[in-house]
Amino acid sequence: MDNLIARLAAKSEVCVAGMMSGTSADGADVAIVRIGNRHIQVVVFDVFPYPPALRSEILNLCQPELARLDRIAHCSFVLGEVFAEALVKLCRARSIPLRSIDLIGSHGQTIYHNGQGSRFGRRTIRSTLQIGEPCVIAQRTGITTVADFRPRDIAAHGQGAPLVPYADYVLFRHRRLSRAIQNIGGIANVTFLPGGCTKDDVVAFDTGPGNMVIDGLMRLITKGKRQYDRNGAMAAKGAVDGQLLREMLQHPFLRCRPPKSTGREQFGQPYCQWFYHRACKRGLAPEQMVATATAFTASSIALAYRKFLPARVDEMILCGGGAHNKTLLQMLQQELRDIRILSTDEFGISVDGKEAVCFAVLAWATIKGIANNIPQATGAEKAVVLGKIIPA
């Protein structure tokens, strides 16, 4: 195994497949990336949607009151098969020999994350759980796989999130411009890269909900017939309820100073139910509800910038599914008028594939033995090498 890792680490260029599934649990995102000492090129990216039954099961596993141990174990191995099949399908579709891929970086699917921790005796122990068994991925593909990135940061007394700031630093730092790399997935997170920054200057944290509350609300309003607000079309038809928005912006997480991370535990189904019932009591039409939920995402991002970023932002670079929501983008621009808003598409990285690309970069750093967490972002006591390596 040592010789295998040494051979990979010694290569001047490696071809890495990055794979992940976000909090929306839509499917397996797969990117193939060529990484050299001075260049990173995205070769191809695609999304492989989950069958509805599998997505429903994953979402159930994210709710402690519904999750069962036997289903967690089963689904972890199912997702390992699904991830491996997704990579094989992508390679076949694009005529890329599977054997040409040197390494896989797989984040898997988070079903539980407790970044704040729970008491155990006199200590507070943080915990996290990602499924999508990497041993299955390595066995089916014959490719060395790096996975399970969060636990090492937690072992170093970090929160295990956000994970991507190191990759953001590698991909987007600029010698002069200050950039905020803003991901809007289920949860929204920002990586702030001051002009000419070093790793020690990077600031990163979860800003709050991304699409999670909007999507949850759409499912409640349509009784499961619609999973999200396509292009922000419903929100565009409604007026924001200012009083309800101000109430939502009092959420304790938004006032908490970084390092901080969040997820379904704070903005998942119970929160969506609370919001829906609160909106119904106020007599809001569905369009008003969705507009207010969308404004909550935009306002919470803007609030985080004003309260917690140490310097002016020149450019916001958007990625994640929320980058397709035109109403959300308009609200963001209204909130942050002095910031130029771009997308990762303009840098050759799909807004949908950017996170998968990041896990390719993280896996490359792991094999190289490069510390790839950002301690000031996660709260870890030191920089550490993330991930577990499964040799092919």
Residue, then its C-alpha position, 0 to 999 in steps of 0.5 A: m500500500d505504501n508503494l502504491i500511495a508513493r507512486l501516485a504521489a510521485k506522478s506529475e499529473v493525476c486523473v482524479a474522479g471526484m464524487m459526492s451527493g449533497t444535502s438535497a440527495d438528488g443524485a451522484d455528482v461525478a467530475i473527472v479532473r486532471i490535476g498537475n502541480r500547476h494546473i487543474q483541468v475539469v475533463v467532464f462532469d455529470v449528475f446521475p439522479y437517484p431513483p425516487a425510492l432511493r432518494s426517499e429512503i436517503l431523506n428518511l435516513c436523515q431523520p433520526e426518528l425514521a432511520r433504522l440501523d439495518r436500513i442505514a447499513h443497507c443503503s450505505f452499500v447500495l450507494g457504494e454500488v450506485f457511485a461506482e456505477a455512475l463513474v463507469k457510466l460516465c467513462r463509457a459515455r465519454s469514451i474515457p478508459l476507466r483504467s486512465i483514472d488514477l484516483i477517486g475522491s468520494h464524499g459520500q452522502t451525509i445523513y447526520h452531522n453534529g458539529q456542535g457535539s453532545r455530552f459524554g461524561r464531562r466532555t463534548i463529542r462531535s460526530t458525523l456519518q457519511i454513507g456510500e461504502p468506499c470499499v465497494i467503490a474501490q472494488r468495483t472500479g479497481i481504483t484507489t479511493v479516498a473517502d470519509f473526509r470529515p472524521r479526521d477534522i473532528a478528531a482534531h477537535g474541529q466541526g468537520a465542516p466546511l470541507v471545501p475551503y482548501a480546494d476553493y483556495v487552490l482553485f480560486r485565489h487571486r493575487r489582487l481581488s478578494r473573492a467569496i466562493q458562495n455555494i448554495g446547495g441544501i445548506a449555503n457556505v462561503t469561502f472568503l479569499p482575500g486578495g493575495c491570501t495564504k491558507d492562513d488568511v482563508v475564512a470559511f463557514d456555513t452561512g445558513p440555509g441554501n435551498m433546503v427551506i425552499d425545497g422543503l416548503m415546495r414539497l409541503i405546498t404541493k404535497g410532494k409533487r414538486q421538489y423545488d422552485r424551478n428557476g425561482a418561478m414561484a418566488a418571482k410571483g410572490a411578495v416577501d412577508g417582511q415580518l415573518l422574514r425578520e422573525m426567521l432572521q433571529h435564528p440563533f445559528l445566524r448570530c453565532r460566530p464562526p467557526k460554525s456549520t449546520g444542516r438538516e438538524q437545524f433547517g430540515q423538515p421540522y423547521c420547514q414544518w414550523f415555517y409552513h404553519r407560521a405562514c399559514k397562520r399569517g394567511l400567506a399565499p403559496e407564492q408569498m411563502v416561497a418568496t419569503a423562504t427565498a429571501f431568507t436564504a439571500s438575507s442570511i447570506a448577506l447578513a453573514y457577509r456583513k457580520f463575519l467577513p473581515a474585509r470587502v468582497d470584490e467578487m462573489i463566485l456562485c455554485g450549487g443548485g441555488a445558482h440556477n434560481k434567478t429570483l434568489l440571484q436578484m435578491l442577492q444582488q439587491e442585498l449586496r449591491d457593491i459586489r460583482i456576482l459571477s458563477t463558477d461556469e465562468f471559470g470552466i467549472s460547472v455550478d453543479g459540479k464544483e463540489a465534486v471537483c473539490f473532492a477530487v482536489l481534496a483526494w489529490a492532496t490526501i495522496k500527496g500528504i498535504a494537510n487539506n483542512i482549514p483549521q480556522a474554518t472548522g475550529a480544528e486544533k491543527a492542520v491535518v490530512l483528511g480522508k481514509i485511503i482504500p487501495a485498489 
